[in-house]
Amino acid sequence: MEDTYQVIVVGAGFAGVAAAKELGRKGIRVLLIDSNSYHQFQPLLYQVATSQIGVSAIARPLRSVFRRLSSVRVLTAKVSSVDVHQKSVTTADGRVWRAEILVIAVGAVPNFFNTPGAEEFAYPLYSVTDATRLGSGLTRLLDQADRSPDAAVDVVVVGGGPTGVETAGAMAENVKYVVGKYFSPELAARCRVHLVDMVPSVLNVFSPKSQKYAAEHLQKVGVQLHMGLGVTEVRADGVKLADESFVPARIVVWAGGLKAGDLIAGSGLTQGRGGRIDVQPDLTAPDVEGVYVIGDAANITDSTGAKLPQLGSVAQQAGKWAASNIIADLNGDARKPFHYVDKGYMAMVGRGAAVAELGRKRLQLQGPFAFLSWLLVHLALLSGTQQKVRALFSWLNGYLLHSPAQVVVSGPFEKESDPPAAGNP
């Protein structure tokens, strides 16, 4: 059985949702397919994992997002394959869906860089499932250690980019402000957080000033930095580094990079760096008509030809731009090359501490002003009024009262393979 739409969007991450919204506002008949029924706000996953906010603050039902856009149909289904030449999508139940134009916005998966043991033992942090599993694992480990006076709780975070820095900082502050209060000061003294990366500094894309501030604050709250040392092996009891040293850990968080998933590999499109598709300036896939690739599945360039980073702002802007080009396609008009508005970078380092480099001129902020800017920007970007209210309440409760969001532990402690993330059908 086959159903036909004007546009099929595969993946409901930042890029896919942005594209479907713009098309829906113009009355274009769109089918949006994702394996999950919700849209997740990925930059705050680490806060779910560290009990700073609850899942309901970052996950919004897709049908709620599109309830006023009657031309957009949301389908919760796993995509088994895409045919870029036929502009068709086959779901796991064998049903085929066809469109005039196909938008591939399937996100990415963790890139373990073939590190032995990483996929088996490390916790990725790319989906709501990842975040809740990590949060439950941390809570269970603390419960176990609280019953054993000699037990140490070591956590290693691999990756010194924004996700790794934010996760390590949040975990260290939980030790400082939460573990001692809700467990015992003795247990807090036995908790250690390590941050590891093969590059010599944290936040490599930021300025040296921001890097210095972030490193100093992390160390101030107790994070032990192991910079300039790659991870050569992940084990059940820790990680082995390039200098042959070993860092013990019951929890290893992998924030070391992303790559395109199997759906992209099986699409027949030519893959570039990270397995992603090197798209044309107008965001279309090369060598095939009527196919757009956006978000973390694509290598997107700016007007100078430089590749843009895998950021939510890039994905959202690309989704909107792809939608405008699709409307031009349907009307027989010319497409326009993607123009990215660079809004800069931000990273939370801890309570009252953040770094921000805003705009193309990179206005630099560190400390409380950057922290406040980070809160306001992320609050504004959250999808849905209920999500904004929940996040704001959690932040006020956590940062002022040092009271974490409640974590309910369910299921086994051992890491298991994860289902696809939102945006990863």
Phi, psi and omega per residue, in radians:
M1 nan 2.466 -3.036
E2 -2.361 2.320 3.090
D3 -2.042 2.503 -3.069
T4 -2.049 2.371 3.086
Y5 -2.243 2.895 3.016
Q6 -1.208 -0.763 -3.123
V7 -2.401 2.365 2.940
I8 -1.949 2.235 3.062
V9 -1.924 2.083 -3.131
V10 -1.773 1.895 3.136
G11 1.987 2.218 -3.085
A12 -2.000 0.762 2.963
G13 -1.456 -2.812 -3.133
F14 -0.987 -0.812 -3.060
A15 -1.202 -0.840 -3.091
G16 -1.114 -0.746 3.130
V17 -1.146 -0.737 3.128
A18 -1.068 -0.749 3.132
A19 -1.145 -0.805 -3.111
A20 -1.116 -0.662 3.098
K21 -1.071 -0.861 -3.115
E22 -1.078 -0.721 3.137
L23 -1.196 -0.703 3.136
G24 -1.105 -0.624 3.123
R25 -1.138 -0.397 3.107
K26 -1.684 0.107 3.099
G27 1.350 0.248 3.108
I28 -1.257 2.382 -3.139
R29 -1.367 1.950 -3.002
V30 -2.143 2.438 2.947
L31 -1.960 2.072 3.114
L32 -1.855 2.080 -3.066
I33 -2.015 2.300 3.025
D34 -2.613 2.654 3.140
S35 -1.268 -0.322 3.086
N36 -1.927 2.702 -3.107
S37 -1.593 0.141 -3.066
Y38 -2.314 2.784 2.996
H39 -1.799 2.261 -3.111
Q40 -1.835 2.530 3.062
F41 -1.626 1.619 -2.944
Q42 -1.066 -0.632 -3.115
P43 -1.047 -0.296 -3.114
L44 -1.850 0.217 3.117
L45 -1.049 -0.650 -3.126
Y46 -1.106 -0.509 3.115
Q47 -1.280 -0.523 3.012
V48 -1.188 -0.769 -3.118
A49 -1.107 -0.543 -3.109
T50 -1.794 0.298 3.007
S51 1.126 0.472 3.095
Q52 -1.493 -0.548 3.054
I53 -2.442 2.854 3.110
G54 -1.608 2.886 -3.121
V55 -1.032 -0.654 -3.074
S56 -1.127 -0.270 3.108
A57 -1.391 -0.391 -3.063
I58 -2.052 -0.152 -3.130
A59 -1.991 2.110 -3.128
R60 -2.080 2.260 3.126
P61 -0.971 2.340 -3.094
L62 -1.110 -0.631 -3.140
R63 -1.176 -0.441 3.017
S64 -1.246 -0.687 3.128
V65 -1.056 -0.675 -3.011
F66 -1.894 0.321 -3.038
R67 -1.098 -0.452 -3.124
R68 -1.736 0.081 3.134
L69 -1.990 1.539 -2.986
S70 -1.171 -0.340 -3.113
S71 -1.465 -0.083 3.128
V72 -1.800 2.118 3.062
R73 -1.782 2.283 3.087
V74 -1.734 2.227 3.116
L75 -2.136 2.126 3.065
T76 -1.617 1.880 -3.093
A77 -2.853 2.647 3.063
K78 -1.496 2.249 3.106
V79 -1.522 2.172 -3.136
S80 -1.614 -0.496 3.110
S81 -2.853 2.763 3.010
V82 -2.214 2.494 3.072
D83 -1.982 1.793 -3.036
V84 -1.252 -0.386 3.141
H85 -1.410 -0.620 3.119
Q86 -1.603 -0.105 -3.066
K87 0.977 0.781 -3.096
S88 -2.174 2.728 3.141
V89 -2.272 2.311 3.094
T90 -1.936 2.203 3.118
T91 -1.623 2.942 -3.005
A92 -1.073 -0.401 3.118
D93 -1.455 0.079 3.106
G94 1.555 -0.011 -3.115
R95 -1.382 2.492 -3.120
V96 -1.942 2.318 3.140
W97 -2.138 2.279 -3.058
R98 -2.117 2.613 3.133
A99 -2.491 2.884 3.000
E100 -1.242 -0.637 -3.100
I101 -2.336 2.412 -3.111
L102 -2.012 2.269 3.086
V103 -1.998 2.077 3.134
I104 -1.787 1.957 -3.110
A105 -2.343 0.934 -2.939
V106 -1.501 0.141 3.089
G107 1.203 -2.584 -3.058
A108 -2.575 3.113 3.085
V109 -2.272 2.799 3.125
P110 -1.029 2.435 3.086
N111 -1.814 1.891 -3.124
F112 -1.571 -0.004 3.065
F113 0.913 0.632 3.102
N114 1.008 0.441 3.110
T115 -1.238 2.121 -3.118
P116 -0.961 2.276 3.084
G117 1.438 -0.212 -3.038
A118 -1.140 -0.839 -3.113
E119 -1.149 -0.555 -3.096
E120 -1.357 -0.744 -2.965
F121 -1.898 -0.395 -3.059
A122 -1.488 2.644 3.063
Y123 -1.678 2.005 3.005
P124 -1.315 2.983 -3.125
L125 -2.484 1.258 -3.069
Y126 -2.284 -0.072 -3.114
S127 -2.513 2.908 3.070
V128 -1.046 -0.699 3.105
T129 -1.069 -0.754 3.079
D130 -0.998 -0.826 -3.050
A131 -1.150 -0.763 -3.134
T132 -1.207 -0.645 3.103
R133 -1.137 -0.743 3.117
L134 -1.137 -0.763 3.119
G135 -1.065 -0.744 3.100
S136 -1.148 -0.694 3.124
G137 -1.104 -0.736 3.115
L138 -1.122 -0.764 -3.132
T139 -1.126 -0.763 3.122
R140 -1.101 -0.709 3.137
L141 -1.102 -0.717 3.106
L142 -1.130 -0.701 3.101
D143 -1.070 -0.737 3.135
Q144 -1.126 -0.783 -3.104
A145 -1.168 -0.534 -3.129
D146 -1.165 -0.403 3.117
R147 -1.575 -0.141 -3.106
S148 -2.172 1.812 -3.025
P149 -1.019 -0.409 -3.098
D150 -1.720 -0.056 -3.058
A151 -1.315 2.351 3.066
A152 -1.755 2.595 3.098
V153 -2.032 1.726 3.139
D154 -1.872 2.334 3.087
V155 -2.173 2.308 3.042
V156 -1.967 2.223 3.034
V157 -1.859 2.127 -3.124
V158 -1.730 2.067 3.138
G159 2.108 2.039 -3.080
G160 -1.721 0.313 3.046
G161 -1.391 -2.983 -3.102
P162 -0.977 -0.767 -3.124
T163 -1.104 -0.788 3.136
G164 -1.136 -0.758 3.141
V165 -1.128 -0.798 -3.128
E166 -1.124 -0.694 -3.137
T167 -1.180 -0.821 -3.132
A168 -1.097 -0.760 3.130
G169 -1.098 -0.745 -3.133
A170 -1.157 -0.693 3.126
M171 -1.152 -0.743 3.141
A172 -1.128 -0.673 3.122
E173 -1.261 -0.524 3.016
N174 -1.090 -0.696 3.081
V175 -1.066 -0.768 -3.065
K176 -1.236 -0.748 -2.986
Y177 -1.817 -0.413 -2.995
V178 -1.932 -0.868 -3.059
V179 -1.062 -0.787 3.129
G180 -1.109 -0.499 -3.100
K181 -1.490 -0.755 -3.035
Y182 -1.688 -0.293 3.064
F183 -1.973 -1.596 3.095
S184 -2.862 2.646 3.068
P185 -1.053 -0.558 3.134
E186 -1.141 -0.713 3.108
L187 -1.170 -0.715 3.121
A188 -1.015 -0.651 -3.133
A189 -1.186 -0.357 -3.141
R190 -1.665 0.065 3.140
C191 -1.671 2.329 3.113
R192 -2.359 2.424 3.110
V193 -2.071 2.244 -3.138
H194 -2.042 2.489 3.049
L195 -2.110 2.194 -3.042
V196 -2.163 2.397 3.017
D197 -2.756 2.590 -3.121
M198 -1.326 -0.308 3.083
V199 -1.467 2.725 -3.000
P200 -1.346 -0.173 -3.091
S201 -2.452 2.723 3.050
V202 -1.335 2.789 3.076
L203 0.863 1.067 -2.980
N204 -1.024 -0.515 -3.101
V205 -1.459 -0.139 3.139
F206 -1.530 3.003 3.130
S207 -1.248 2.765 3.077
P208 -0.972 -0.609 3.127
K209 -1.114 -0.777 3.125
S210 -1.179 -0.687 3.115
Q211 -1.062 -0.769 -3.130
K212 -1.111 -0.782 -3.139
Y213 -1.071 -0.812 -3.101
A214 -1.103 -0.777 -3.130
A215 -1.091 -0.760 -3.122
E216 -1.141 -0.700 -3.137
H217 -1.209 -0.712 3.107
L218 -1.022 -0.776 3.128
Q219 -1.158 -0.596 3.134
K220 -1.090 -0.644 -3.133
V221 -1.571 0.054 2.999
G222 1.876 0.092 3.105
V223 -1.332 2.263 3.074
Q224 -1.618 2.095 -3.064
L225 -1.613 2.359 3.052
H226 -2.220 1.348 -3.040
M227 -1.666 2.636 -3.120
G228 1.359 0.267 -3.127
L229 -2.290 2.009 3.102
G230 -1.353 2.765 3.071
V231 -1.564 2.151 -3.140
T232 -1.726 -0.289 3.116
E233 -2.841 2.443 3.019
V234 -1.946 2.256 3.127
R235 -2.086 3.010 3.115
A236 -1.141 -0.400 -3.100
D237 -1.972 0.234 3.094
G238 2.602 -2.856 -3.096
V239 -2.240 2.547 3.044
K240 -1.764 2.342 -3.090
L241 -1.786 2.963 -3.048
A242 -1.109 -0.421 3.124
D243 -1.557 0.252 3.133
E244 1.317 0.003 3.072
S245 -1.305 2.842 -3.098
F246 -2.262 2.274 3.109
V247 -1.919 1.969 -3.125
P248 -1.209 2.511 3.117
A249 -2.916 2.383 3.005
R250 -1.508 -0.386 3.117
I251 -2.181 2.206 3.023
V252 -2.104 2.066 3.133
V253 -1.727 2.209 -3.101
W254 -1.763 1.916 3.065
A255 -2.170 0.696 -2.966
G256 -1.687 0.152 3.071
G257 2.371 2.947 -3.091
L258 -2.285 2.781 3.038
K259 -2.544 2.902 3.106
A260 -1.222 2.630 -3.105
G261 -1.554 -3.027 -3.044
D262 -1.148 -0.520 -3.116
L263 -1.119 -0.668 3.075
I264 -1.181 -0.767 -3.132
A265 -1.047 -0.588 -3.114
G266 -1.590 0.055 -3.084
S267 -1.361 -0.349 -3.069
G268 1.534 -0.103 3.081
L269 -1.335 2.578 3.138
T270 -1.235 2.195 -3.085
Q271 -1.659 2.535 3.094
G272 -1.976 -2.550 -3.100
R273 -1.014 2.356 -3.133
G274 1.204 0.267 -3.107
G275 1.320 0.030 -3.109
R276 -1.417 2.915 -3.130
I277 -1.611 2.205 3.058
D278 -1.357 1.665 -3.034
V279 -1.383 2.831 3.078
Q280 -1.254 2.882 3.115
P281 -0.973 -0.453 3.131
D282 -1.590 0.150 3.070
L283 1.375 0.171 3.054
T284 -1.489 2.709 3.087
A285 -1.289 2.555 3.130
P286 -1.278 2.585 2.976
D287 1.184 0.305 3.088
V288 -2.672 2.503 -3.095
E289 -1.652 2.518 2.997
G290 1.320 0.382 3.135
V291 -2.218 2.209 3.065
Y292 -1.948 2.484 3.039
V293 -2.207 2.171 -3.040
I294 -2.422 2.948 3.124
G295 1.333 -2.667 -3.074
D296 -1.237 -0.111 3.074
A297 -1.460 -0.127 -3.018
A298 -2.140 2.589 2.881
N299 -1.671 1.882 -3.043
I300 -1.872 2.416 -3.131
T301 -1.930 2.750 3.036
D302 -1.583 -2.974 -3.060
S303 -1.146 -0.328 3.126
T304 -1.598 -0.110 -3.095
G305 1.624 -0.022 3.119
A306 -1.369 2.405 -3.136
K307 -1.222 2.360 3.131
L308 -1.520 2.623 -3.122
P309 -1.272 2.836 3.083
Q310 -1.409 1.444 -3.128
L311 -2.093 2.683 3.097
G312 -1.052 -0.632 -3.137
S313 -1.160 -0.653 3.080
V314 -1.129 -0.787 -3.120
A315 -1.089 -0.793 -3.133
Q316 -1.102 -0.804 3.141
Q317 -1.142 -0.672 3.119
A318 -1.142 -0.670 3.110
G319 -1.078 -0.777 3.115
K320 -1.143 -0.706 -3.117
W321 -1.186 -0.719 3.097
A322 -1.051 -0.701 3.125
A323 -1.065 -0.734 3.129
S324 -1.141 -0.643 3.083
N325 -1.222 -0.600 3.085
I326 -1.138 -0.738 3.083
I327 -1.057 -0.703 3.067
A328 -1.084 -0.729 3.098
D329 -1.016 -0.831 -3.083
L330 -1.163 -0.488 -3.139
N331 -1.629 -0.022 -3.129
G332 1.371 0.332 3.138
D333 -1.687 2.995 -3.124
A334 -1.426 2.531 3.050
R335 -1.377 2.824 3.089
K336 -2.083 2.485 3.076
P337 -1.092 2.516 -3.131
F338 -1.119 2.294 3.066
H339 -2.067 1.992 -3.093
Y340 -1.607 2.279 3.050
V341 -1.626 1.905 -3.068
D342 -1.357 1.965 -3.141
K343 -1.729 -0.020 3.072
G344 1.657 -2.868 -3.065
Y345 -2.246 2.682 3.051
M346 -2.499 2.610 3.016
A347 -2.642 2.294 3.031
M348 -1.399 2.298 3.122
V349 -1.847 -0.446 3.138
G350 2.971 -2.999 -3.124
R351 -1.078 2.016 -3.129
G352 1.291 0.164 -3.067
A353 -2.327 2.242 3.107
A354 -2.783 2.929 3.013
V355 -2.207 2.491 3.125
A356 -2.500 2.358 3.049
E357 -2.241 1.818 -2.880
L358 -1.773 2.396 3.066
G359 1.257 3.082 -3.128
R360 -1.130 -0.528 3.141
K361 -1.462 -0.044 3.040
R362 0.975 1.029 2.984
L363 -1.060 2.115 -2.998
Q364 -1.711 2.291 3.054
L365 -2.260 2.441 3.025
Q366 -2.362 2.638 3.054
G367 1.521 -2.583 -3.024
P368 -1.042 -0.666 -3.129
F369 -1.171 -0.713 3.079
A370 -1.154 -0.667 3.112
F371 -1.069 -0.819 3.128
L372 -1.119 -0.722 3.113
S373 -1.073 -0.743 3.123
W374 -1.036 -0.814 -3.136
L375 -1.069 -0.803 -3.083
L376 -1.163 -0.745 -3.133
V377 -1.120 -0.819 -3.109
H378 -1.215 -0.577 3.064
L379 -1.115 -0.735 -3.141
A380 -1.167 -0.576 -3.068
L381 -1.438 -0.311 3.126
L382 -1.039 2.496 -3.099
S383 -1.551 2.027 3.043
G384 1.757 2.456 -3.127
T385 -1.116 -0.728 3.140
Q386 -1.071 -0.694 3.135
Q387 -1.143 -0.703 3.115
K388 -1.098 -0.773 -3.125
V389 -1.122 -0.766 -3.131
R390 -1.120 -0.736 3.135
A391 -1.143 -0.774 -3.130
L392 -1.070 -0.766 3.125
F393 -1.100 -0.749 -3.140
S394 -1.102 -0.718 3.136
W395 -1.145 -0.790 3.118
L396 -1.068 -0.760 -3.132
N397 -1.148 -0.731 -3.079
G398 -1.349 -0.822 -3.045
Y399 -1.351 -0.493 -3.137
L400 -1.634 -0.673 -3.050
L401 -1.868 -0.081 -3.107
H402 0.985 0.663 -3.136
S403 -1.913 2.034 -3.072
P404 -1.362 2.803 2.978
A405 -1.138 2.644 -3.085
Q406 -1.298 2.353 3.079
V407 -2.000 2.157 3.081
V408 -1.791 2.110 -3.102
V409 -1.515 2.186 3.133
S410 -2.489 2.401 3.087
G411 1.593 3.112 -3.061
P412 -1.250 2.691 3.114
F413 -1.297 -0.562 -3.049
E414 -1.105 2.511 3.098
K415 -1.157 2.429 3.069
E416 -2.193 2.871 3.098
S417 -1.177 2.545 -3.011
D418 -1.695 2.574 2.949
P419 -1.257 2.922 -3.081
P420 -1.062 2.603 3.070
A421 -1.403 2.867 2.989
A422 -1.052 2.283 -3.010
G423 1.603 0.007 3.092
N424 -2.239 1.303 -3.083
P425 -1.118 nan nan
